[in-house]
Structure formats: structure tokens, C-alpha cells
Amino acid sequence: MVFPHSPGELGAEPTPDEQVREFADRVARPTTADRDRARRWDPALFAELAGARTGPGLAGPLVPRHLGGGGLSAVRTCALLQGLGEGARDPGLALATAVHAVLATVPLRVFGTARQQQRYLPRMASGQWRGALSLHQTQGAALAPAVTVRSAADGRVLNGELELVAGAPEAHHFLIVADELGGGGRTAFVVDRATAGVRVTQTRPEAMRTCSWGRLTLDDCHVPDDAVLGTPRGAATEVEPLLAALNWVFCSAPWLGVMRALTRDAVDHAREHRLFGRPLSHAQSARLTLADMATRCELAAVLLHRAAEQFDSGGRPSQRDAASARLFTARAARTVIEGAAGLAPAGVLTGGDGLIERAHRDALFLATAGGGDEVLRPVIAASELELG
Amino acid sequence: MNVQRHGTDAAPSFPGIAGRAADTDAAARIPAQNWKEITDSGYLRLFHPRKIGGTGADGPAQVAAMEALARACPSTYWSATVSALLCANLISTYGDHDTHARLLDGLLSGRLLAAFAVVETSAGSDAGTYRTTVRRAGPSGGGGFVVNGEKSRITNAPDADLAVTLARREKGPGDDGPDWCLAFVDLRQPGVHRYEIPRMGLRGMPWGGLVLTDVQVAETDVVPVPLDELSEGMTWGWLLVSVAAVAIAESALAASVRHARDRVSFGRPLAHMEGVQAQIAESRAQIDAARLLARRAAVERAAGRSARTLIAMLKIYATEMAVEVTARAVQIHGAGGVTEGHEVARLYRDAQMNVIGAFASNRLREQVAEAMGLGPAVYRAFDWLRPSGLGQDPVGLGGLSQQAEAA
């Protein structure tokens, strides 16, 4: 495809997303379809992507350099995830990476005590320790509380069950928001897997199959007071809004890459696929569809870029802009996938590397997990209407 | 809710023009006071370097100013920006800064108003069908040229002092220059007949036709231009229209938000209804996407890069988006939104004009497709369906015999 990712940048040095795209294309893409069919999480592959020396360092781009991370900006991290999505063509792997490298990491960077940061972040950045959390807890308290916490003589006691915990089977620790019994409010915790009362059950959702998933059960789980992340009872103004914005921006970023891959494939398919005795690329309606697919990519890119940039600006990132980025990207992904499916020869839909089928299935997950339309739209509207 | 705004809702900085927008639309005429305020604001000089009398605003500043004026009054914005941005850029790019300083000075000071005369009565975006010609005048013509033809559906045509006119060159023997030219035609002379054309939206904007009959133009004001290169200059027009669309959508959203907060229905303000919230949220995300793409395009453009395909994408999306957003605004406003004279009704009408003006969406989609490596459009007569077996109705369950009986 002649059309450059960023018009005007042709001939420039490879950008971070291009470097990651090439790496992921080489190390991940060859096994993506098989891993997806087998619902297999590949720890060795994650280790390769995590490696800062030999690979792109995807485990800790946002961890400061003095703690062993990449010390990259949010914008650049977004670009890396976009490249991962495009190169690996694997939404599940990209989600697993974003959850560990961003959602589980950034709250520790932002709200963690010095001890917490020194204990967790270097090992997370190297990929030695995986952090995990439930995507249900990335939409504030929109859902009914699934975990409660009460005080005890030796600290705090957690009880409850969380579904949709990305990375749970391999996780070293979990980021958990719990509802305070008596007195109200919610508190965030970092809970090590080795803690007594923590139980992980592997689950197998239908979508995002190349990510590893689990159910986290907390049964009278005693944690010390220093497991609290941020201000006690302060999750509603600290960890919860941060997790939502991180999810909406950084878990959307790989989809920009997936959309670009689908669009590029669709151009090839339209050239090769013959219908009524001529290449489909000669049909005006097909050409119009391809133009719309490429346009959706550029529009999603600018919204994601703005939302990511706000994390770097020093001010508070806008929840509205993060929600807009997710709302638009999820819509755009479905538009691009439908366009790609409509232009693909039958063999591509039933065989090949299965990107269209995978993306079609996983895009529904994107559009719902961590806040679907019914969460995103009120967030955006509240800002406009100065209500909520 | 603790919300920080990030500057997407730029307040209009042309309050006087905004206050007259409804009257401008109703009277189908831009008030003289609008021109005074635009000129005084320095708007007309923003788009140009200092060496030709501009103030050299950067890309984002240009887009912000354009949006502010378009928020105030889309008709006034179109008229002023076609003249000061599009036409002045074409003269600056393809003309000579010394020879044409009188034209550029006039446009940037607001003393002159220009039209970009491209479209003809039977020709739109297909340049092959244009008929307007420029030819050398006879011996009595003083060494100049004459223009003949009719240009139609042209912004500013009824009022303009000057037309940047696309025309075919009648070439003499040995002339191997381009087949096309831009002629900077003085419209204040005999042989120029103008007419207005009623239209759906942008009713305040002067819009109509120019009939040019042996209209004289100096040799220095006829600039041969390859058509491919000219289309690069026309990209400014796409950007201009895109910003108009973003502004119209933003105005429609702002009106919707005001109405949703004020209007009580079924015991609660509309703003508390989730369906209304959903419409407002969708509009916000869509407008922001278009605006951010416009800013990116303006930065690329101001840096001297073409960004042509990006701006084509922008024009497609922004203009169709504005139609969608204004339709939502009409729905949120209910009967008020379809009442003549209501702001939202005007915006709804105006939004449609942008989809068509300066290349309609599907023509631009074709150009984007070509830039994606699909090659030029390939047209084929529509006679291939019947041979494929899909061009006729099937036989029913009764078989051919029943068909014969029915016949």
C-alpha cells in the first residue's frame, strides 16, 4: 500500500511503532493463528516482547529509567502498542501487554509508595513479575462491587470474586479495588498472589483468546496496611478514574494497528479478488469503502494521540477525551472490519491467518470490556452538559 | 464531575458577526459591518507570509481563526475565506508577487473580493468537460487575452471584483505549454454578466454564475498551470470547507447542549435522558476527530507538505459528520429545529452545502483510493449483470409451465 501511515513522513527513520511492528511481525505473527485456535498464552513470546535489550521492552515502557523501565512518554507507548497490534495481528496478545505494561503499572508509578515502586516496578519492567487486574474494575464503580474489605487487627481483610482478570494465571500480583465495609468509600490494593486466601482459576472467554484469563477469588485474604495503593477510601478519585482512562486509551491503541493491517490487506484483496470478470478494485463502491477504511484509521489516530498526549502534559488527562478515543476507535474498528470482510475473497474469511475473523470477534470485546457505550457516552456527555 | 476542558470549544471571537448570522441568512446578503469586522480583526492576513502582506500565522492558529469565524457565521466565513485564503493562495502560488501585488494587497486588505471560478453549468469535478477558454485577443486587443465561457455555482460570483478563473488555453503553433491556465479576471468591466442562484443553505454567501463574453485580461494575468499541479492548490479549498463543517457541527452541538439543559420534558431536563446524552456524546467524539485531523492537516500544510490525501479524507469525513451532527441537533430540538429562522434549521441547511462544495465526497473517495495504490478509476458500461445469471427474476416453485400459463 503506497499510502503512508502519516502522510509527509515517507522516507523518514522508522518510527517506534514501525520498529515494534517489524519485531512483532517477525516473532509473534507466525504463531498468532495457532495460538488463537488453541487459546494459548505463550510466556516465551511475552518474554521476547518484554526484553528491553533484545526486544522492544514492551513490559515497562512507562516505568522510569531509574527503576529499570523504558522511561518513555505516553504518546510513544501508545505508538508501540499500535505497532504491536499491526505487526502481531493479535488483539489478545496486545491486550495482555497493555494490561501489564500500562494498566497494572501506571497506578503503581502514580500512587505507589517508594517501597511499592521499588519492589514491583523493576521486576514488572523486566517481565519477571506479571501484574494483573480485572477489566471489570476499569470502569469505576459502574458495576456492583465484587470485592469488599474490612479492617482487622493485623491489617485489612479482602473478600470477593473478580472475573475477567487479564493475565491472572501467570500473575505475581493483582491490582484490586475493594468496597469498604462500614464507612463507605473504595480502596485500591496491590495483593501478591502468594497471599493466603488468594485463589486463581483459569477461564477461557470466547474473545481475546491469546490473552490468559482467570477468575480471582479472595477468601478472607489478610493483607498488611502497606498493600493499600493510594489514599485509603480514595480510589474513586485516584485509581479508578486513572484505570478507566488508561484502559480507554492504551487498550484501544493496538486496534489502530489492527485497523491498519486490515486496510492494507483489503487493498491487496480488492486487487486479487475478481468479481463479474474484473478485479474488485475496479468497482467504484469497493474503492469508496477502502477510502473510508483508511480515513477511519487516521481519525482514530488523532483522537488516540490527543488522549495519550494529555498523560504527558503534566496536567490532568481529560476523562472525556479518553472516553471519546475509545468510543470512536471501537466504532471505527467495526467499520473497518466490516469493510474488510466485504472485500475479502471467501478463502480469506475461512482460512488464511484469520485476522478478519479474529478482529470481528475481538472487536465486540473491545466495545464492551471496561466500559461499553453505556459507560462511555455518559462520561462524555457529563462533560458537555456539566452534569453527572 | 471534576472536568478539565482542553480547549476544543473555542469561543467565537466574532460576536458581532455571530449576532447578525440569522439576519445574514434571511436577507441573503452579508452586511457591510461584517466585512469591516473581519478586516479589522486581521483575519484576511493570517494565511500569508509577511513578504506579501500577511501575518504568517501557524497552521493551528489559522485553523482556530477559521473555525471561530465559521462558528459565528458560515456564510460570511465561506465568502471571506474563499477570497483571502483560497484565491489569494492561488495567486500567490502561481502568480508573481511583484506583478500581482496589487491583487494580493487588495484581497488581504479587504478592498477586493475574489471568486474561484472553476465549475461550469455542465461540468463539475471532471475537468475534461470544461469549456471556458482564454485566447489571445486580436490586433485591437492590445496584446492581451480574452476569456469566454460561463462559470456557475461559484462562491462570491455576484459580488466579486476578481475571478481566479480556470480556463482552457487556446494554443498557437509551437506552444507546448500546459493546456490549462488560471486567469486573474477583473470582473468590473464590460462583458461580465452575473446572476444569483437560490440554494438550500449558506444563503448569506454570495453564490451564482458568471457569463464572460470577450472579457479582457492582461497577458501577465494569464498563468499557464498543469492541471495536476492546480489540484494541489485546490486542496486549500478542501481544508476551508472541512473547517466550515467542523464549526457548523460544533455550533449545532452547542445549541443542543443549551437546549438539553433548558428544556424540561416528562418532568426532567432533556440533559438527564440517556438517549440525549448518547447523541451529544457521539457528536462530541465525531467533531473532535474531525477537528484534530484538520489541525494535523494544517500543520502539515503550513510546513510545506502536501497532505493532499489527508485533507481529502478530512473533507469527506468532516462534511458528512456535520450533516449527521446537525440532524441530531434537529431531533434534540424537536419542532423548533425544523422552524424557519431557527439556528439549528439554518445549520442543518448549511451543513449539506459543504458535502458538495469543492469536490463532492465520492469524488474525493476516488482520489483517496487512488492514493492508496489502487490506480485510477476504471469505468465499465453496466452490461455485465444479465450474463452472470443474476439479472433476471428466478422461476417460482410452479416451474416453467406455470410461468407460461401466468404469462
Contacts between the chains, C-beta under 8 A, distances in Angstrom:
chain1	res1	chain2	res2	distance
A	1	B	372	5.8
A	1	B	373	5.4
A	2	B	371	6.9
A	2	B	372	6.6
A	2	B	373	3.9
A	3	B	309	6.5
A	3	B	371	5.5
A	3	B	372	4.5
A	3	B	373	6.8
A	7	B	300	6.7
A	7	B	305	7.4
A	7	B	306	7.5
A	7	B	307	5.5
A	7	B	308	7.9
A	7	B	309	5.8
A	7	B	310	4.7
A	8	B	300	5.0
A	8	B	303	7.6
A	8	B	305	4.0
A	8	B	306	7.4
A	8	B	307	6.1
A	237	B	2	7.8
A	267	B	372	5.7
A	267	B	373	6.3
A	267	B	374	6.6
A	270	B	374	7.0
A	271	B	374	7.4
A	276	B	384	5.1
A	276	B	385	7.4
A	276	B	388	6.0
A	277	B	384	6.6
A	278	B	378	7.7
A	278	B	380	6.8
A	281	B	374	5.0
A	281	B	375	7.3
A	282	B	378	4.1
A	282	B	380	7.0
A	284	B	362	7.8
A	284	B	366	7.1
A	284	B	377	6.7
A	284	B	379	7.9
A	287	B	365	6.8
A	287	B	366	6.2
A	287	B	369	3.7
A	287	B	374	5.9
A	287	B	377	7.1
A	288	B	362	6.1
A	288	B	365	4.4
A	288	B	366	7.4
A	288	B	369	7.1
A	290	B	368	7.9
A	290	B	369	5.4
A	290	B	372	6.0
A	290	B	374	6.7
A	291	B	313	7.4
A	291	B	316	7.1
A	291	B	364	7.7
A	291	B	365	3.9
A	291	B	366	7.5
A	291	B	368	3.8
A	291	B	369	4.9
A	291	B	372	7.2
A	292	B	316	7.6
A	292	B	365	6.9
A	294	B	313	6.8
A	294	B	368	6.2
A	294	B	372	5.9
A	295	B	313	4.1
A	295	B	316	6.1
A	295	B	317	5.5
A	295	B	368	6.9
A	298	B	293	6.1
A	298	B	310	6.5
A	298	B	313	5.6
A	299	B	289	4.2
A	299	B	290	7.3
A	299	B	293	5.9
A	299	B	313	7.9
A	299	B	317	6.2
A	300	B	289	7.5
A	302	B	289	6.5
A	302	B	292	3.7
A	302	B	293	5.1
A	302	B	295	7.9
A	302	B	296	5.7
A	303	B	285	7.2
A	303	B	288	6.4
A	303	B	289	5.2
A	303	B	292	6.3
A	305	B	292	7.6
A	306	B	6	7.9
A	306	B	288	7.6
A	306	B	292	5.7
A	310	B	6	7.0
A	315	B	4	6.7
A	316	B	4	5.3
A	318	B	3	7.3
A	318	B	4	5.9
A	318	B	5	7.7
A	318	B	6	5.1
A	319	B	3	7.1
A	320	B	3	6.5
A	320	B	284	7.3
A	321	B	6	6.3
A	321	B	288	7.3
A	323	B	281	7.8
A	323	B	285	8.0
A	324	B	281	7.8
A	324	B	284	6.2
A	324	B	285	3.9
A	324	B	288	5.7
A	324	B	289	7.9
A	325	B	285	8.0
A	327	B	281	6.8
A	327	B	282	7.4
A	327	B	285	4.9
A	328	B	285	4.7
A	328	B	286	7.2
A	328	B	289	5.6
A	373	B	278	7.1
A	374	B	274	7.7
A	376	B	281	7.0
A	377	B	274	7.8
A	377	B	277	5.8
A	377	B	278	4.6
A	377	B	281	3.7
A	377	B	282	7.1
A	378	B	274	7.1
A	378	B	277	5.5
A	378	B	281	7.4
A	379	B	281	7.8
A	380	B	280	7.4
A	380	B	281	3.7
A	380	B	284	5.2
A	380	B	285	6.5
A	381	B	271	7.9
A	381	B	276	7.9
A	381	B	277	3.6
A	381	B	278	7.3
A	381	B	280	4.7
A	381	B	281	4.6
A	381	B	284	7.7
A	382	B	1	4.9
A	382	B	3	7.3
A	382	B	277	7.8
A	383	B	1	7.0
A	383	B	3	4.6
A	383	B	5	7.7
A	383	B	284	7.8
A	384	B	253	7.4
A	384	B	257	5.3
A	384	B	280	5.2
A	384	B	281	7.5
A	384	B	284	5.8
A	385	B	257	6.0
A	385	B	260	6.4
A	385	B	261	6.2
A	385	B	271	4.6
A	385	B	277	7.2
A	385	B	280	6.8
A	386	B	1	7.8
A	386	B	3	7.6
A	386	B	261	7.9
A	387	B	1	7.4
A	387	B	261	7.9
A	387	B	271	5.8
A	387	B	272	7.2
A	388	B	1	4.4
